[in-house]
Amino acid sequence: MLRQAFNPIVSAILPTNFKIPVASRSISNAILHNPRTVRENASPNNREHGISRPTPLTSPTSAYVHLPFCRKRCHYCDFAIVALGSSSSNMIEDDPRITNYVQLLCREIEATTAVTPPDNHQPLETIFFGGGTPSLVPPRLISRVIDSLRSKFGLHFNAEISIEMDPGTFDTTKMRELLALGVNRVSLGVQAFQEELLRECGRAHGVQEVYEALDTISSCGLANWSMDLISSLPHQTPEMWEESLKLTIEARPTHVSVYDLQVEQDTKFGALYTSGEFPLPSETQSAQFYRMASEKLSNAGYDHYEISSYCKSGFECKHNLTYWKNKPFYAFGLGSASYIDGVRFSRPRKMKEFLGYVQNLEDGLVNHIIGSVDAKDTAMDVVMLSFRTARGLDLRSFAAEFGSYLPISLCKALGPYMESGHVIALDEKRKALHADELGFMLSNEKKIEELVHFLRLSDPDGFLLSNELISVAFAAMSP
């Protein structure tokens, strides 16, 4: 789900504990732990400080679908889930909790208003089934959801259809059934290769099931798959982390996601541990884990294309690129958050309230496409999301959209970090400016406009300092 995508260095907050779904203008404030009050009505375009942006309706071409079912809740998880318990696979096949939820999900899809008229909208190019543990849901029910999305929005013939799967929740038969439905990308939630760490996390699988899952993926010939790992776990040592990275590389996934543990308040870990205190690794050790992942995976031929994402050439997660490029997307299901017409809209996290939301949607009482866009919030989102990626921020496009003065303000504010190597200034050919050019350039606004076309954070040190750097950028945009 979207929430997971914003770890490790920056933590996103999806609105929770509310009865009526609300719209939130910006993720940037939440991500820097200073959330504004969520609101149902949009503010007008913000022309303060020259920031102004038109807000045409854009048809989303991506859809996130939340399937909340898990065998048990992991000790670090605060997502909206439904723990099924240790039911057998046959019992799960006919579990009314799953069947009824999928029916409700299809009702939500059917009742959702398309952003643009049918003759204008583009078909979906990505679908992402997140959770929870979507691989617990029978393929016949996954098929119903895909059919509902296809019927409502259309589906591109070459769409990326991803599904999160956990070891121990699928076999060759289920995998082949999913592939036959059009699923063509799997995100495998391994998290660690050490039995003791998996137990410490409360994971429902063990190392043996990890290897069985890897064998299943290989035997089915899936070409595009990702492995998820978590660093900074309780009692995790650098040697353990190095072993997990080594075994991941040997498994040869086309994509690797590396998340740093976030200790959330309303979790078992939140009750037991404090970040940075034993048995959790210190901040210095967590930074060491991050640097090790960057080095090992880069040396193994993976491109570090986003703070927590690595891939072989051409295997970026197309769905997640929707997030990093700040493009609109639909979302469906318990606790999910969509982004449509500049508005981030979260659904209830509790099943009873979600049922009421769907009923209100069917009755025309809910409209998640609300008002006009706060341009300054949108500009902050663009900066924050761009700084998460290896490509960085395109200053020319940013200036054309939000105001020509902003690149100059950003460069001046981030000047000390350019000199320290945490921020890299690039010319129009994406060539880094030399250190001896920076001092003169930063004191000359005309030179900034002429020379600097992109700004990106360095890997790994700039990424590690991303919270501070994004805060500095925000301050420069809000004098």
N, C-alpha and C positions, 0 to 999 in steps of 0.2 A: 504494500500500500504506500501511498505518498509519504506518510510519516516516516517509514523506514528509510526512504531514500535520502533524507536529510541528516543522517548520521554519517560520520562520527563527529566531525569538528563543530558542526552547527546543528542545533536541535530545534526541529519544528514542533509547534504546538497546534494540534487540532482542537477546536473548541469542544468542551465536554460539559457534562452536568447541566444540560438545559432541556426544557420540555418542548419548546417550539424551535424548529430549525432557524438559524439566523445566518445572515450574510456578513462576511468580514472582508474589508477592502484589501488588506495587505498581509502577506506572510512575513514580510521583512521585520516588522515590529515584534511579532511573536517569536521569530527565530532568534532575535537578539535579547530574548527574555524581558521585553518591555512591551507587552501587548496592549494595544488600545482596546477600548470597549468595543465589542462586536456590535454591529448595528444592522438594522433591516433596510434602512434607507441610505442610498448613496449620497455622498456630498458632491457638489458641482465640481466641474473641472477646476483644478487648482492653478490659478495663474500667478500665485505668489512667486517671487523670484524668477519670473519668466517661464516657469514650467507650464506647458500647455500641450495637450495631446488629444487628437480626435479619437473617437471610440467607435469605429464601425463594427457591426455585428460580424463575427467570424465563425464559420461553421467548424466545430471541433471535429477532428478526425481520429481522436483517441478516446477510449473508454476504459475506466478502471472499474472492476467488479469485485466487491468484497464478499468472500465466502468465509464466514467467521468460525467454522468448526475446527476444533482441535481435540486431541485425545486428552490433553491436560494443559493447564496454563504454565508456561515456563516462568521461572523465578524473576526474570527481568521484563516480562511482558505486561504492558498496560493497554494493549489494543482491545478493541471491541470484539470479544470472542465468545463462543459457546463451547464449553468443555463437555465432550460426549462421554468421557470415561473410557475404560478399557473394554469397549464393546468389540465383539468379533466382527470381521469384515462382512459376514452375512447379515448381522444385525444392523450395521451401518447402511447397507444397501437399501433397507426398508425403514430406516429411522424416520418417523414422521416429522421430527424437528428439521431435518434436512429437506425433506420433500415439501413441507409447508413453507419453508423459507424461500426455496427456489421459486415456488409459485408466487410468493409475495414479490420477489425480485423481478420476475417477468411482468407482474402488474405495474411495478414502478417504471420499468422501461417503457411499457406501452403507454403509460399516462404522462410521460415526460414530453414536454413540448420541444420540438426541434428548433434550433436557433434560427435557422433560415428556411425559407419556403422549400418544398421538396425539389423543385426544379433548379434550385441554387446550391443546395448543400452537397458537400463532398462525402463519399462513403468512408466508413471507418478504415483507417490504415493500421491501427494497433488496438488490440484488446489485451488487458492484463488482469488475470485472475489472481488476486492477492488474498491474504488472510491474516489470522487463521491458517489452516492447512487445507488448501483447495483440493489436494490430491485425495482427501477423505471423501469428497463428493463423487458419487457414481458418475461415470462418463455420460450415461443417458440423460442425467440432469444438467451436466455441463452443455450437452448438445441443445437442450431446451433454451438455455440462456443465449448461446451463440445464435440460434435460430431467431430468438426475439430481437436481438441486436441487429441482425441482418434484415429482418422484416421492417424494423423501425427506421434504421438509419442507412442501410446498405452496407456492404462489406467489400472492400477492395479485393480483387482476385489474388493479390500477393500480400495480403495483410499479415503482420506479425501478430501471432496469438500466443501469449506467454501464460504460463501457469506455475505458481509456486508449489513445490512438492517436497515432502519430508521423507527421509529414509524410513523404511518400515511401513509406509502407507500405500505402496503400489508394487505391482509385480509386472511381468512382461505383458500379460494379457491386458491389464488396465492401461499400460503405456501405449500399446499398439491401438487400443480403442480410442485413446485421446488423440493420437497422431492421425487416425482416420477421420476424426472430426475437424481437422484443420489446425490443431495445436502444433506449433512448429518451434517453440522455444520453451525450455524448462529452466526454472531457477531452483536449484537444489539446496535446501537449508541444512548444510552439514554443521556449521558453526565451529566445530573442533574435532580433532582426531584423537583426543585423549579421553579414555573412559571416565576418568575421575572428573574432568572438566564438564563433560556432558551431564554427569550425575549432579554436579554442583549447580548447573544451570536449570536443573529440573526438566531436561529434554526427555522426550518419550522414546528416543532411539539410542542405540549404542553403536560402537565402532563397527561391529560385524554387520549391522544393517546399513551402515554407510557404504561398505564395500559391496554389499549385495545390490544397493541402489546404483552404484557406479557400473556394475556388471550389466544391470538391466538396461541402463541408458546406452551402453556400448553395443549390446546385442540388438537393440532396436534401431541402431544406425542414426540416432538423432545427431544432426550436425551442429545445431546451435543450442548450447546450454551453458548455464552459469552456476557457479558454486558460491555460496555465502559463507563467510567466516566472521567470527567475532573476536576482537582482541580486548585486552584489559579485563579479562575475567578473574574472579576470585582465585587466588593461588596459581594463576598462570605465570609461568616463567618464560624468559626469552627463549630458552631451549625448546619448550613446548610450542611456542609460536613459530619458531623456525621450522620445527618438524611439520606443523600443520601447513605452512607455506610450501615446504618441499613436497609433501604428499599431494597437495592441490596441484602443483605444477606437473607432477607425474601423472595425474589423472587426466590432464590435457583438456580442461574445459575451454570453451572459446571466450568465456567472460568470467571475471571474478569480482565479487563485491566484498569489500572489507569494511566492517562496521566496528567502531569503538564502543564498548559497553556504555550505555547511558543509564544511570541509576535513577529510576523514576519513583516518585514518592509513594504511590499507591501500588507497590509491588512487594513481593517477599524480599527482594534485594534492598528495596527502599527501607524496609523495616530493620534489616540486618546490617547494612553497610553504609559508609559515608565515602563519597568519591575521594580518591587520593589517600585513603587510610587503609592499612593492612586489614584483611587479606587482599584488597584490591591493589593493583600496581599504582605506584606514584605517578604524578603527571610526567615526570622525567622518563619513567619506564614506558608509559603509554606513548610518548613521543618516539621513544626508541622502537616500539612495536610498529608504529606508523612508518618510520624511516626504513625499517627492515622490509616491510611489505612492499614499499615503493621500489627499493633496490632489487629485491629478489624477483618480483614479478616483471619489472622492466627488463632485467637481465635475461628473463626467460621469454622475451618477445611480446609482452603485453603492453599496450599503450595505456598510460594513466590519463584517461580522457576526462575524468571527473573526480572530485575529491575522494570518493569512496569506490570508484569503478575503474576496472581495468579490462581490456579486451584485446583479442587478436585483431589484426587489421580487418575492418569491415564488419565487425561483430558487436558494434555498440548496441545497447538496448534502445531500439527506436522509440519504444513507449516512454522510457525515462528521458530521452532527449526532448520529448514534448514538455516535460517539467523544466528542464534546464534552459530551454529556449523561451520559457514563459508563454507557451501557446495554450489555447483553451482546451479543455477536455471534459468529457462527461464522467460522472461517477455514480455508481449504483450500489446500494446495500448499506447495511448497518454501519454507522459511524464514518462512512466514506465522505470525501470532500471533493467537490467538483470546482472547476474554474471556467466560468462562462461569462462572456461580455464584461470582463474585468472584475467579476465578483467571485470570491471563494465562499462556497456554500457547503456547510457541514450538516450531515444528517444525524438523527439521534443515535446514541450508542446503546440504548436499551431496546430489547425486542418489542415490548408493548408500545413504547413511544414511536418506534419505527413503523409499526403497523398503523398507528394513528396518522403518521406522516403520509404514508402511501394512500390511505383513505382520503385524507385532505387533498392530496395531489389529484386523485381521481375526481374529486368533487370540485376541482378548480379553485381551491382555497390556498394553494401554495404556488408561488411564482418565484423561482430562484434566479430569474433574469431581471435584475432590479436597477433602474436608474442609470446615471452616468458614472464615469470613472474618475476617481481622485488621481490626477496625473502624477502628483509627486510620489504617492505610494507606489504607483506602477513603475515609475522611474527607479525607485529604491529596489523593488523586486527585480528589475532587469539587472541592476548592478550586482545584487547579492547572488542571483542565479548565475550570471556570467562569470563571476569570480570563483564559482565552484568548478569551472571547466578549464581544461587545458587551452581552449581557444581564447578564453578571456572576453573582455568587453570591447566591442567594436565602437570606437569613439565617434567615428563619422556617422554611423547609423544612429547612435545614441543622441548626438547633437541634432541631427535632422528631425528626430522624433520629439525631443524634450527641451531643446534649447542649446544654442551654440556656446553659451558661457560655461556649461557644465563640465565639459572635458578639461578646460583650463583650471577650474576649481578643483577637480579631482586630482589632476596631475600635481598641482601645487601642494595639496594636502598630503598626498602620498609620496611627495618628493623624498623625504628622509628614508622611506622604505624602499624606494628605487635605489638610493645610494647604498643601503644595507643589503640589497639583493633579494628582499622579500617580494617586491613588486618589479615586474619586468615591463619596460616600455618597448614597443615594437613599431617598426616603420611599416609602410604600405606593403612591403614584401614579406612582412612578418619576421624581419631580421631585428634582433635585439640591439638597442642603442648602446654604444660603449659608455663605460663609466665616465670617461673624460668629456663626453658630450652632455652628460646629465646636468652638471652644475650650470653651464651656460644656458642650456635649453630651459631649465626651470625658472630662470630669472628673466626670461624673455617670452611673453605670451604669444608673440607672433611665431616664434620658433616651435612652441608647443603645438600650435595649430598646424604648422608645416610638417613637423617630423613625426609626431606620435599619432599612430593610427589605431593601435590596440594596447590595452593594459591587461596583463595576466599575473596571477600569483605564481611564484616559483614553486617547484616540486623538489623536495617535500616541505622546505622550511616556510614558504609563503602559505601553503595550504594549512600547515600547523598553526599559523598565526591568523587564520582567516577571520575569526571573530573580531579581533582587534582591528584588522584592516578594513573590514566591512563597516565597522562602527566609525572609523575615521572617514570613510567615504560618505556615510550617511550624514555625518556632521558637516562636511563640506557642502552637501546639498541642501542643508537646512540652516543657513546662517542666522 
